[in-house]
């Protein structure tokens, strides 16, 4: 019988969870390493195996495919040695305890690894991420005070839950800048207890080697990020903007996602500040947003500014990846759609602002387009605009365009377009960490009030 196949990357804690469980169970696997840094997990061959393109992925000898590390580990135990102490078939209460800790570990892993992945992706670590991690670890350390030399289920024998959580907490060794084991003595004791128990299954020392390799890699990325931060502090680019402008908020959101510090210069269009000789000299088209880089390079058009920011600062960003032509083409496609649709969907707002008659035919076209878009989004299944689980520039720019539906709520109702509404709320949630000052929400409310005021005074249709 052929061996099962295991797709993995040695840096991955979840992959190490599965490989360790396989060693304990004496399950021999064909190991296929996928280099995530060179995007081998996105090749067509692997996508056929796992459309979610994630590691670890396990393919059993009969072709049965499983991903998600904890599920793979459970499957290995139940299909090979169901009576194993790792996840005992005939002890319901112990299994439930193990399940409980496995479920807890899913959230723990996300929380504790957040700062490390920020560094990995070249992003700035947010204060709330550190605070959330410390609070979680403090609670866990308090729970473990009663363990007294035992493992997670309260027994003298480690289980699948201990293994999974141990590899999740490897992150504290890899990147100890924010979370140090010495601050959590009970957690530290349990962690060392599991490490000692697993040594007999790691005769080649692959676990400490993987931790050390990952530690060096993250240190290198942190040093690169620090250099970039120092360089960026030397001089700031300038953004001319107005908070109530959706295109301006698009640029601000992208800059915040990329941790770009800009000198912000508000231009009051109602006071015609954009027509001042000084600004016209910078941008003869006298439009906002206008971005001036530290070397004097000037760019307008919000979407073009965003593309420039990504490609000049973080070309590897998933917002607009330079090395994935197909994803980038999908992003470009939606951006082109957004450019054409913005004047149509915003017509009721601008009619109110500039005392223009409402164009009913244009409003009808907007609603027809929204209906088509809603039907298209029915197939998104919780994903973003390119069909992936990762937000991109297309989502951000379209989200701020669709702010117009909130502002012009007398004409548009999100409830008429449920799939569009779901996508919109998904993007909104993703952008919340970048709106700590409330600018995005406040801008919508300000525009709503202004449009209502114009209508109340009878100066708008």
TORKOL-424028 format. One record per residue (C-alpha): residue number from 1; residue in one letter; x, z, y. Coordinates in nm, 4 decimals, decimal comma. Last residue first. Example, Ala and Ser with C-alpha at 12.3 -4.5 7.8 and 13.67 -1.06 7.14 Angstrom:
2
(2 s (1,3670 0,7140 -0,1060))
(1 a (1,2300 0,7800 -0,4500))
This chain:
461
(461 x (-3,4122 -0,4734 6,7863))
(460 x (-3,1624 -0,2908 7,0098))
(459 x (-3,1674 -0,1594 7,3634))
(458 x (-3,4834 0,0399 7,3133))
(457 x (-3,3225 0,3724 7,3957))
(456 x (-3,4098 0,4974 7,0479))
(455 x (-3,2525 0,1932 6,8817))
(454 x (-2,9219 0,2386 7,0612))
(453 x (-2,9248 0,6079 6,9780))
(452 x (-2,9917 0,5392 6,6119))
(451 x (-2,6962 0,2962 6,6024))
(450 x (-2,4726 0,5571 6,7660))
(449 x (-2,5845 0,8292 6,5281))
(448 x (-2,5159 0,6157 6,2224))
(447 x (-2,1778 0,5112 6,3620))
(446 x (-2,0755 0,8720 6,4119))
(445 x (-2,1995 0,9665 6,0644))
(444 x (-1,9959 0,6887 5,9014))
(443 x (-1,6860 0,7837 6,1009))
(442 x (-1,7249 1,1506 6,0057))
(441 x (-1,7153 1,0708 5,6337))
(440 x (-1,3943 0,8690 5,6577))
(439 x (-1,2271 1,1044 5,9049))
(438 x (-1,2937 1,4198 5,7033))
(437 x (-0,9466 1,5627 5,7704))
(436 x (-0,8735 1,5876 5,3959))
(435 x (-0,9751 1,2255 5,3472))
(434 x (-0,7053 1,1112 5,1054))
(433 x (-0,8118 1,3466 4,8251))
(432 x (-1,1681 1,2103 4,8653))
(431 x (-1,0661 0,8492 4,7959))
(430 x (-1,1250 0,8568 4,4198))
(429 x (-1,4643 1,0229 4,4671))
(428 x (-1,5714 0,7511 4,7105))
(427 x (-1,4509 0,4838 4,4689))
(426 x (-1,6757 0,6216 4,1947))
(425 x (-1,9636 0,6633 4,4396))
(424 x (-1,9421 0,2940 4,5315))
(423 x (-1,9204 0,1879 4,1646))
(422 x (-2,2328 0,3886 4,0784))
(421 x (-2,4182 0,2552 4,3835))
(420 x (-2,3305 -0,1030 4,2912))
(419 x (-2,4708 -0,0395 3,9450))
(418 x (-2,7878 0,1172 4,0899))
(417 x (-2,8661 -0,1568 4,3480))
(416 x (-3,2102 -0,0761 4,4918))
(415 x (-3,1060 0,2901 4,5090))
(414 x (-2,8312 0,1869 4,7508))
(413 x (-3,1006 0,1163 5,0133))
(412 x (-3,0221 -0,1334 5,2868))
(411 x (-3,2136 -0,2116 5,6079))
(410 x (-3,2929 0,1279 5,7584))
(409 x (-2,9756 0,2546 5,5867))
(408 x (-2,7615 0,0515 5,8270))
(407 x (-2,4793 0,3086 5,8417))
(406 x (-2,4921 0,3783 5,4700))
(405 x (-2,5030 0,0093 5,3832))
(404 x (-2,2229 -0,0544 5,6335))
(403 x (-1,9999 0,1804 5,4312))
(402 x (-2,0062 -0,1194 5,1966))
(401 x (-1,7182 -0,2756 5,3881))
(400 x (-1,5235 0,0485 5,3492))
(399 x (-1,5736 0,0360 4,9722))
(398 x (-1,4821 -0,3322 4,9609))
(397 x (-1,1410 -0,2635 5,1157))
(396 x (-1,0695 0,0248 4,8786))
(395 x (-1,1956 -0,1425 4,5630))
(394 x (-0,9950 -0,4591 4,6295))
(393 x (-0,6802 -0,2561 4,7028))
(392 x (-0,6958 -0,1180 4,3505))
(391 x (-0,8454 0,1771 4,1623))
(390 x (-0,7307 0,2101 3,8012))
(389 x (-0,9677 0,2281 3,5040))
(388 x (-0,9689 -0,1510 3,4788))
(387 x (-1,2436 -0,4110 3,5182))
(386 x (-1,0961 -0,5528 3,8378))
(385 x (-1,3659 -0,3811 4,0469))
(384 x (-1,3266 -0,0342 3,8993))
(383 x (-1,4432 0,0982 3,5666))
(382 x (-1,7347 0,3187 3,4640))
(381 x (-1,8975 0,0617 3,2382))
(380 x (-1,8236 -0,2376 3,4658))
(379 x (-2,0784 -0,4652 3,3006))
(378 x (-2,3662 -0,3812 3,5327))
(377 x (-2,1311 -0,4616 3,8195))
(376 x (-2,2142 -0,8313 3,7969))
(375 x (-2,5867 -0,7564 3,8227))
(374 x (-2,5275 -0,5411 4,1309))
(373 x (-2,3220 -0,8203 4,2855))
(372 x (-2,6083 -1,0652 4,2330))
(371 x (-2,8563 -0,8253 4,3948))
(370 x (-2,6164 -0,7530 4,6796))
(369 x (-2,5809 -1,1273 4,7409))
(368 x (-2,9600 -1,1609 4,7645))
(367 x (-2,9712 -0,8645 5,0016))
(366 x (-2,7074 -1,0177 5,2278))
(365 x (-2,8836 -1,3548 5,2248))
(364 x (-3,2087 -1,1854 5,3305))
(363 x (-3,0264 -1,0103 5,6147))
(362 x (-2,8830 -1,3446 5,7259))
(361 x (-3,2307 -1,4967 5,7272))
(360 x (-3,3643 -1,1991 5,9243))
(359 x (-3,1063 -1,2348 6,2027))
(358 x (-3,1666 -0,9241 6,4133))
(357 x (-3,1508 -1,0008 6,7835))
(356 x (-2,8281 -0,8973 6,9558))
(355 x (-2,7902 -0,5852 7,1653))
(354 x (-2,4161 -0,5496 7,0946))
(353 x (-2,4175 -0,2316 6,8879))
(352 x (-2,7576 -0,2875 6,7282))
(351 x (-2,6871 -0,6435 6,6198))
(350 x (-2,3428 -0,5245 6,5077))
(349 x (-2,5015 -0,2786 6,2662))
(348 x (-2,7639 -0,5215 6,1335))
(347 x (-2,4941 -0,7913 6,0819))
(346 x (-2,2581 -0,5694 5,8790))
(345 x (-2,3631 -0,7156 5,5424))
(344 x (-2,3128 -1,0736 5,6582))
(343 x (-1,9926 -1,0289 5,8583))
(342 x (-1,8313 -0,8407 5,5650))
(341 x (-1,9341 -1,0892 5,2951))
(340 x (-1,6729 -1,3580 5,3572))
(339 x (-1,3804 -1,1181 5,3815))
(338 x (-1,5087 -0,9199 5,0826))
(337 x (-1,5248 -1,2260 4,8590))
(336 x (-1,1660 -1,3106 4,9517))
(335 x (-1,0696 -0,9509 4,8717))
(334 x (-1,2468 -0,9797 4,5367))
(333 x (-1,0481 -1,2891 4,4423))
(332 x (-0,7217 -1,1429 4,5693))
(331 x (-0,7699 -0,8380 4,3452))
(330 x (-0,8402 -1,0640 4,0477))
(329 x (-0,5293 -1,2665 4,1328))
(328 x (-0,3245 -0,9457 4,1502))
(327 x (-0,4481 -0,8444 3,8057))
(326 x (-0,3524 -1,1853 3,6691))
(325 x (-0,0148 -1,2025 3,8399))
(324 x (0,1053 -0,8633 3,7234))
(323 x (0,4546 -0,8086 3,8653))
(322 x (0,3681 -0,7432 4,2299))
(321 x (0,1013 -0,4859 4,1509))
(320 x (-0,1580 -0,4454 4,4292))
(319 x (-0,3048 -0,0921 4,4155))
(318 x (-0,1139 -0,0329 4,0924))
(317 x (0,1910 0,0350 4,3069))
(316 x (0,5109 -0,1313 4,1892))
(315 x (0,5635 -0,2949 4,5303))
(314 x (0,5720 0,0505 4,6943))
(313 x (0,6850 0,0271 5,0557))
(312 x (0,7108 -0,3396 5,1621))
(311 x (0,4677 -0,4773 4,9035))
(310 x (0,2120 -0,2010 4,9506))
(309 x (0,2257 -0,1950 5,3292))
(308 x (0,2196 -0,5757 5,3527))
(307 x (-0,0845 -0,6035 5,1281))
(306 x (-0,2602 -0,3398 5,3383))
(305 x (-0,1745 -0,5201 5,6637))
(304 x (-0,3076 -0,8467 5,5181))
(303 x (-0,6331 -0,6703 5,4267))
(302 x (-0,6716 -0,5233 5,7740))
(301 x (-0,6025 -0,8382 5,9745))
(300 x (-0,3110 -0,7669 6,2121))
(299 x (0,0652 -0,7601 6,1659))
(298 x (0,3550 -0,6995 6,4022))
(297 x (0,7220 -0,6653 6,2983))
(296 x (0,9000 -0,4408 6,5487))
(295 x (1,1589 -0,3026 6,3044))
(294 x (0,9657 0,0235 6,2635))
(293 x (0,6503 -0,1693 6,1748))
(292 x (0,3708 -0,2480 6,4207))
(291 x (0,0224 -0,2530 6,2694))
(290 x (-0,2863 -0,3840 6,4461))
(289 x (-0,6297 -0,2778 6,3301))
(288 x (-0,7657 -0,3849 6,5625))
(287 x (-0,7879 -0,6997 6,7701))
(286 x (-0,6331 -0,8244 7,0941))
(285 x (-0,5688 -1,1775 6,9538))
(284 x (-0,2572 -1,1780 7,1720))
(283 x (-0,1289 -0,8751 6,9770))
(282 x (0,1612 -0,6806 7,1260))
(281 x (0,1362 -0,8461 7,4698))
(280 x (-0,2407 -0,8102 7,4514))
(279 x (-0,1826 -0,4372 7,4015))
(278 x (0,0191 -0,3928 7,7192))
(277 x (-0,2039 -0,6247 7,9238))
(276 x (-0,5105 -0,4101 7,8392))
(275 x (-0,7803 -0,5977 7,6487))
(274 x (-0,7795 -0,3589 7,3538))
(273 x (-0,8672 -0,0781 7,5955))
(272 x (-1,2063 -0,2464 7,6466))
(271 x (-1,3836 0,0875 7,7058))
(270 x (-1,6147 0,0145 7,4129))
(269 x (-1,3080 -0,0981 7,2178))
(268 x (-1,1480 0,2445 7,2461))
(267 x (-0,8007 0,1990 7,0985))
(266 x (-0,6621 0,5041 6,9179))
(265 x (-0,2870 0,5091 6,8604))
(264 x (-0,1715 0,6651 6,5317))
(263 x (0,2003 0,7003 6,4715))
(262 x (0,2273 0,6400 6,0994))
(261 x (0,3406 0,8415 5,7982))
(260 x (0,3141 0,6365 5,4826))
(259 x (0,2212 0,8471 5,1796))
(258 x (0,1158 0,5367 4,9786))
(257 x (-0,2396 0,6647 4,9303))
(256 x (-0,2399 0,7694 5,2940))
(255 x (-0,1358 0,4235 5,4087))
(254 x (-0,4044 0,2678 5,1881))
(253 x (-0,6723 0,4940 5,3380))
(252 x (-0,5563 0,4271 5,6955))
(251 x (-0,5621 0,0511 5,6372))
(250 x (-0,9169 0,0612 5,4999))
(249 x (-1,0225 0,2952 5,7800))
(248 x (-0,9154 0,0323 6,0308))
(247 x (-1,1201 -0,2355 5,8531))
(246 x (-1,4242 -0,0021 5,8638))
(245 x (-1,3915 0,0609 6,2389))
(244 x (-1,5377 0,3966 6,3440))
(243 x (-1,1895 0,5529 6,3608))
(242 x (-1,0515 0,2989 6,6101))
(241 x (-0,7046 0,1621 6,5466))
(240 x (-0,3569 0,0747 6,6674))
(239 x (-0,1165 0,1714 6,3906))
(238 x (0,2472 0,2396 6,4730))
(237 x (0,5391 0,2561 6,2304))
(236 x (0,7351 0,5788 6,2347))
(235 x (1,1069 0,6206 6,2680))
(234 x (1,3628 0,8428 6,0950))
(233 x (1,0937 1,0136 5,8896))
(232 x (1,0542 0,7059 5,6694))
(231 x (1,4200 0,7191 5,5722))
(230 x (1,4007 1,0846 5,4752))
(229 x (1,0865 1,0189 5,2687))
(228 x (1,2433 0,7175 5,0946))
(227 x (1,5499 0,9211 5,0105))
(226 x (1,3269 1,1997 4,8757))
(225 x (1,1327 0,9515 4,6617))
(224 x (1,4563 0,8177 4,5147))
(223 x (1,5738 1,1711 4,4372))
(222 x (1,2376 1,2501 4,2725))
(221 x (1,2615 0,9319 4,0633))
(220 x (1,6090 1,0314 3,9445))
(219 x (1,4960 1,3836 3,8637))
(218 x (1,1990 1,2360 3,6752))
(217 x (1,4326 1,0246 3,4598))
(216 x (1,6685 1,3134 3,3923))
(215 x (1,3788 1,5355 3,2822))
(214 x (1,2381 1,2584 3,0639))
(213 x (1,5672 1,2273 2,8813))
(212 x (1,5909 1,6060 2,8427))
(211 x (1,2361 1,6367 2,7066))
(210 x (1,2878 1,3453 2,4665))
(209 x (1,6160 1,4940 2,3410))
(208 x (1,4542 1,8365 2,2978))
(207 x (1,1838 1,6788 2,0753))
(206 x (1,4062 1,4344 1,8851))
(205 x (1,6344 1,7062 1,7484))
(204 x (1,7022 1,5231 1,4216))
(203 x (1,5734 1,8113 1,2065))
(202 x (1,2448 1,8200 1,3955))
(201 x (1,0018 1,9537 1,1353))
(200 x (1,1948 2,2790 1,0853))
(199 x (1,2101 2,3222 1,4617))
(198 x (0,8321 2,3305 1,4981))
(197 x (0,7918 2,7062 1,4465))
(196 x (1,0695 2,7826 1,6966))
(195 x (0,9036 2,5681 1,9648))
(194 x (0,5665 2,7319 1,8903))
(193 x (0,7103 3,0811 1,9482))
(192 x (0,8972 2,9608 2,2560))
(191 x (0,5655 2,8459 2,4081))
(190 x (0,3869 3,1702 2,3100))
(189 x (0,6552 3,3796 2,4794))
(188 x (0,6506 3,1601 2,7924))
(187 x (0,2722 3,1838 2,8167))
(186 x (0,2999 3,5608 2,8085))
(185 x (0,5796 3,5587 3,0681))
(184 x (0,4083 3,3295 3,3242))
(183 x (0,6290 3,3171 3,6349))
(182 x (0,9364 3,2710 3,4136))
(181 x (0,7772 2,9531 3,2763))
(180 x (0,8149 2,7800 3,6128))
(179 x (0,5504 2,5487 3,7625))
(178 x (0,6307 2,3787 4,0946))
(177 x (0,9844 2,2422 4,0561))
(176 x (0,9917 2,2738 3,6763))
(175 x (0,9644 1,8999 3,6032))
(174 x (1,0565 1,8249 3,2411))
(173 x (1,0364 2,1852 3,1260))
(172 x (0,6911 2,2444 3,2750))
(171 x (0,5850 1,9030 3,1437))
(170 x (0,6603 2,0232 2,7911))
(169 x (0,3305 2,2060 2,8515))
(168 x (0,1281 1,9190 2,7078))
(167 x (0,3577 1,9148 2,4049))
(166 x (0,2900 2,2822 2,3373))
(165 x (-0,0819 2,2328 2,3949))
(164 x (-0,1084 1,9706 2,1215))
(163 x (0,1017 2,1686 1,8738))
(162 x (-0,0775 2,4985 1,9328))
(161 x (-0,4181 2,3333 1,8882))
(160 x (-0,3110 2,1644 1,5638))
(159 x (-0,2441 2,5071 1,4186))
(158 x (0,0236 2,7776 1,4233))
(157 x (0,0089 3,0514 1,1614))
(156 x (0,0127 3,4237 1,2429))
(155 x (-0,3492 3,4059 1,3585))
(154 x (-0,5136 3,4723 1,6946))
(153 x (-0,6388 3,1134 1,7177))
(152 x (-0,3784 3,0324 1,9817))
(151 x (-0,0771 3,1757 1,7969))
(150 x (0,0323 3,5351 1,7413))
(149 x (0,3166 3,7448 1,8772))
(148 x (0,0993 3,9900 2,0659))
(147 x (-0,1764 3,7443 2,1661))
(146 x (-0,3433 3,9868 2,4088))
(145 x (-0,1448 3,8772 2,7147))
(144 x (-0,2304 3,5171 2,6310))
(143 x (-0,5536 3,5314 2,8317))
(142 x (-0,3635 3,6479 3,1408))
(141 x (-0,1108 3,3665 3,1045))
(140 x (-0,3946 3,1158 3,0825))
(139 x (-0,5491 3,2453 3,4042))
(138 x (-0,2157 3,2292 3,5881))
(137 x (-0,1522 2,8822 3,4469))
(136 x (-0,4825 2,7516 3,5832))
(135 x (-0,4247 2,9113 3,9251))
(134 x (-0,0750 2,7653 3,9427))
(133 x (-0,1966 2,4169 3,8533))
(132 x (-0,4789 2,4214 4,1082))
(131 x (-0,2429 2,5388 4,3805))
(130 x (0,0108 2,2671 4,2969))
(129 x (-0,2499 1,9909 4,2951))
(128 x (-0,4102 2,1267 4,6148))
(127 x (-0,0773 2,1013 4,7947))
(126 x (-0,0488 1,7281 4,7216))
(125 x (0,2627 1,5779 4,5646))
(124 x (0,3670 1,2650 4,7534))
(123 x (0,3545 0,9415 4,5566))
(122 x (0,6439 0,7526 4,3971))
(121 x (0,4611 0,6876 4,0722))
(120 x (0,6800 0,9233 3,8667))
(119 x (0,6776 1,1782 4,1484))
(118 x (0,2973 1,1827 4,1513))
(117 x (0,3067 1,1886 3,7705))
(116 x (0,5114 1,5076 3,7777))
(115 x (0,2768 1,6742 4,0287))
(114 x (-0,0328 1,5934 3,8133))
(113 x (0,1189 1,7023 3,4791))
(112 x (-0,0196 2,0558 3,4900))
(111 x (-0,3747 1,9539 3,5797))
(110 x (-0,4101 1,6608 3,3407))
(109 x (-0,2612 1,8575 3,0498))
(108 x (-0,4822 2,1587 3,1171))
(107 x (-0,7922 1,9388 3,1228))
(106 x (-0,7266 1,7968 2,7749))
(105 x (-0,5862 2,1314 2,6571))
(104 x (-0,9216 2,3061 2,6967))
(103 x (-1,0765 2,0565 2,4569))
(102 x (-0,7998 2,1178 2,2056))
(101 x (-0,8363 2,4947 2,2530))
(100 x (-1,2074 2,4835 2,1721))
(99 x (-1,1550 2,2480 1,8798))
(98 x (-0,9007 2,4910 1,7302))
(97 x (-1,1445 2,7798 1,7706))
(96 x (-1,4175 2,5664 1,6111))
(95 x (-1,1860 2,4844 1,3225))
(94 x (-1,1152 2,8569 1,2745))
(93 x (-1,4853 2,9321 1,2635))
(92 x (-1,5592 2,6506 1,0198))
(91 x (-1,2929 2,7421 0,7632))
(90 x (-1,3273 2,4953 0,4740))
(89 x (-1,1713 2,1881 0,6353))
(88 x (-0,8679 2,3665 0,7742))
(87 x (-0,7133 2,2024 1,0866))
(86 x (-0,3370 2,2695 1,0881))
(85 x (-0,3574 2,5042 0,7893))
(84 x (-0,4035 2,1931 0,5759))
(83 x (-0,7087 2,1761 0,3492))
(82 x (-0,8047 1,8287 0,4738))
(81 x (-0,4627 1,6887 0,3805))
(80 x (-0,4520 1,3103 0,4227))
(79 x (-0,7784 1,1861 0,5821))
(78 x (-0,8747 1,5142 0,7504))
(77 x (-0,5231 1,5922 0,8738))
(76 x (-0,4465 1,2424 0,9941))
(75 x (-0,7876 1,2103 1,1599))
(74 x (-0,7386 1,5371 1,3501))
(73 x (-0,3993 1,4170 1,4741))
(72 x (-0,5420 1,0805 1,5803))
(71 x (-0,8245 1,2581 1,7653))
(70 x (-0,5755 1,4807 1,9475))
(69 x (-0,3610 1,1843 2,0458))
(68 x (-0,6337 0,9583 2,1824))
(67 x (-0,6309 0,6288 1,9880))
(66 x (-0,7647 0,5318 1,6465))
(65 x (-0,7661 0,1946 1,4705))
(64 x (-0,8815 0,1332 1,1100))
(63 x (-0,6877 -0,1620 0,9658))
(62 x (-0,6883 -0,0401 0,6038))
(61 x (-0,3290 0,0863 0,6323))
(60 x (-0,4262 0,2944 0,9368))
(59 x (-0,3569 0,1758 1,2902))
(58 x (-0,2633 0,4593 1,5276))
(57 x (-0,2431 0,4230 1,9054))
(56 x (-0,0483 0,6686 2,1188))
(55 x (-0,0383 0,5055 2,3602))
(54 x (-0,2883 0,3215 2,5742))
(53 x (-0,3915 -0,0407 2,6175))
(52 x (-0,7676 0,0395 2,6434))
(51 x (-0,8264 -0,2888 2,4582))
(50 x (-0,6369 -0,1433 2,1591))
(49 x (-0,5259 -0,3781 1,8799))
(48 x (-0,6171 -0,6977 2,0631))
(47 x (-0,4597 -0,5513 2,3771))
(46 x (-0,1424 -0,5001 2,1743))
(45 x (-0,1037 -0,8700 2,1004))
(44 x (-0,2015 -0,9756 2,4523))
(43 x (0,0797 -0,7742 2,6153))
(42 x (-0,0352 -0,4890 2,8393))
(41 x (0,1314 -0,2110 2,6409))
(40 x (0,4634 -0,3887 2,6946))
(39 x (0,4299 -0,2995 3,0615))
(38 x (0,8055 -0,2851 3,1340))
(37 x (0,7781 0,0847 3,2174))
(36 x (0,5351 0,1359 2,9293))
(35 x (0,7966 0,0393 2,6723))
(34 x (0,6030 0,0231 2,3466))
(33 x (0,7777 0,1627 2,0372))
(32 x (0,6408 0,0583 1,7006))
(31 x (0,6936 0,3170 1,4266))
(30 x (0,5803 0,2227 1,0763))
(29 x (0,4404 0,5497 0,9470))
(28 x (0,5161 0,7949 0,6641))
(27 x (0,2761 1,0867 0,6514))
(26 x (0,4614 1,3966 0,5306))
(25 x (0,1837 1,6220 0,6683))
(24 x (0,4236 1,8154 0,8927))
(23 x (0,5932 1,4893 0,9872))
(22 x (0,2608 1,3254 1,0783))
(21 x (0,1678 1,6285 1,2915))
(20 x (0,4982 1,5920 1,4768))
(19 x (0,4477 1,2167 1,5321))
(18 x (0,0989 1,2807 1,6703))
(17 x (0,2007 1,5497 1,9176))
(16 x (0,5092 1,3508 2,0181))
(15 x (0,2816 1,0645 2,1191))
(14 x (0,0699 1,3015 2,3304))
(13 x (0,3891 1,4260 2,5026))
(12 x (0,4895 1,0695 2,5950))
(11 x (0,8553 1,0050 2,6740))
(10 x (0,9095 0,8767 2,3174))
(9 x (0,6612 0,5894 2,3628))
(8 x (0,4183 0,5129 2,0821))
(7 x (0,2414 0,2603 1,8624))
(6 x (0,2047 0,4036 1,5092))
(5 x (0,1391 0,1710 1,2176))
(4 x (0,0041 0,2827 0,8795))
(3 x (0,2298 0,1868 0,5881))
(2 x (0,1286 -0,0862 0,3467))
(1 x (0,0000 0,0000 0,0000))
